Amino acid sequence: MAEKFATIDEYLAALDPDSRAIIERVRETILAAVPGGEEKFRYQMPAVMLDGRYAIHYAAWKKHVGLYPVPVLEGELEEELAPYRSGKDSVNFVLEKPIPYDLIGRVAAAIVALRR
């Protein structure tokens, strides 16, 4: 997606319907896990801010949905997340496979716990 967007709504409107449905559910999942989270559009992707700082960015790509930055987390949560790790602080979920929304919510909640 090479277009430049000013808002999350513009970004979502440019996605194909299948990707849009997935990323909208990712958005809802993250917002539910980040109490008081403020949505912003940063680095050409949606982000949820916590206390004026970024908590998590998310984006839809041609073949996956990504979360950024995701620090190394503790114990079983990191073990569950490990197969989706892509690089130091990126997590990718392939669109052809079921998206683990519950895991995304727990990751967002863990990031909130780290920030507080």
C-alpha positions as CSV (number, residue, x, y, z in Angstrom):
1,M,0.0,0.0,0.0
2,A,2.0,3.0,-1.3
3,E,-0.8,5.6,-0.8
4,K,-0.5,8.3,1.9
5,F,-3.3,8.6,4.3
6,A,-4.2,11.2,6.8
7,T,-6.6,9.2,9.0
8,I,-7.3,5.7,10.1
9,D,-10.6,5.8,8.3
10,E,-8.9,6.7,5.0
11,Y,-6.5,3.8,5.6
12,L,-9.3,1.3,6.3
13,A,-11.3,2.5,3.3
14,A,-8.4,1.7,0.9
15,L,-8.2,-1.9,2.0
16,D,-9.9,-4.8,0.2
17,P,-13.0,-5.9,2.1
18,D,-11.5,-9.1,3.5
19,S,-8.4,-7.3,4.8
20,R,-10.6,-4.5,6.2
21,A,-12.7,-6.9,8.1
22,I,-9.7,-8.5,9.7
23,I,-7.9,-5.2,10.6
24,E,-11.1,-3.7,12.0
25,R,-11.4,-6.7,14.3
26,V,-7.7,-6.3,15.2
27,R,-8.4,-2.6,15.9
28,E,-11.4,-3.5,18.2
29,T,-9.3,-6.1,20.0
30,I,-6.5,-3.7,20.7
31,L,-8.8,-0.9,21.8
32,A,-10.6,-3.3,24.2
33,A,-7.2,-4.3,25.7
34,V,-5.9,-0.7,26.1
35,P,-8.1,1.2,28.5
36,G,-8.2,4.9,27.6
37,G,-6.2,4.2,24.5
38,E,-6.2,7.1,22.0
39,E,-6.1,6.3,18.3
40,K,-3.6,8.1,16.1
41,F,-2.3,7.6,12.6
42,R,1.5,7.4,12.7
43,Y,4.1,6.2,10.3
44,Q,1.3,5.5,7.8
45,M,-0.3,3.0,10.0
46,P,-2.9,3.0,12.8
47,A,-1.7,3.2,16.3
48,V,-3.1,3.1,19.8
49,M,-1.5,5.5,22.2
50,L,-1.3,5.2,26.0
51,D,-0.7,8.2,28.2
52,G,0.6,10.1,25.2
53,R,3.1,7.4,24.2
54,Y,2.6,4.7,21.6
55,A,1.4,1.4,22.9
56,I,1.0,-0.5,19.6
57,H,0.8,0.0,15.9
58,Y,-1.0,-2.4,13.5
59,A,-1.2,-2.7,9.8
60,A,-2.6,-4.8,7.0
61,W,-0.2,-5.9,4.3
62,K,-0.8,-8.0,1.2
63,K,-0.2,-11.4,3.0
64,H,-0.2,-10.6,6.7
65,V,-1.3,-8.3,9.5
66,G,1.5,-6.9,11.6
67,L,1.9,-5.5,15.1
68,Y,4.7,-3.1,16.0
69,P,6.7,-2.7,18.2
70,V,6.1,-5.8,20.4
71,P,8.8,-6.2,23.0
72,V,9.9,-9.6,24.2
73,L,7.2,-10.7,26.7
74,E,7.3,-13.0,29.7
75,G,6.8,-16.8,29.9
76,E,4.0,-18.6,28.1
77,L,2.8,-15.5,26.3
78,E,6.2,-15.1,24.6
79,E,6.2,-18.8,23.8
80,E,2.8,-18.5,22.1
81,L,3.9,-15.4,20.2
82,A,7.3,-16.9,19.1
83,P,6.0,-18.5,15.9
84,Y,4.6,-15.1,14.7
85,R,7.8,-13.1,15.5
86,S,9.4,-11.4,12.5
87,G,12.4,-9.5,13.4
88,K,13.3,-7.9,16.7
89,D,10.0,-6.3,17.6
90,S,7.5,-7.2,14.8
91,V,4.8,-9.8,14.9
92,N,3.1,-11.0,11.7
93,F,-0.1,-13.0,11.3
94,V,-0.5,-14.6,7.9
95,L,-3.9,-13.7,6.4
96,E,-4.4,-17.3,5.0
97,K,-4.5,-18.7,8.5
98,P,-6.9,-18.0,11.3
99,I,-6.0,-14.7,13.1
100,P,-5.5,-15.3,16.9
101,Y,-7.5,-12.3,18.1
102,D,-7.3,-13.5,21.7
103,L,-3.5,-13.6,21.5
104,I,-3.5,-10.1,20.0
105,G,-5.6,-8.9,22.9
106,R,-3.4,-10.5,25.5
107,V,-0.3,-9.0,23.8
108,A,-1.9,-5.5,23.9
109,A,-2.8,-6.0,27.5
110,A,0.8,-7.1,28.3
111,I,2.2,-4.0,26.6
112,V,-0.1,-1.8,28.7
113,A,1.1,-3.5,31.8
114,L,4.7,-2.8,30.8
115,R,4.0,0.9,30.2
116,R,2.3,1.5,33.6
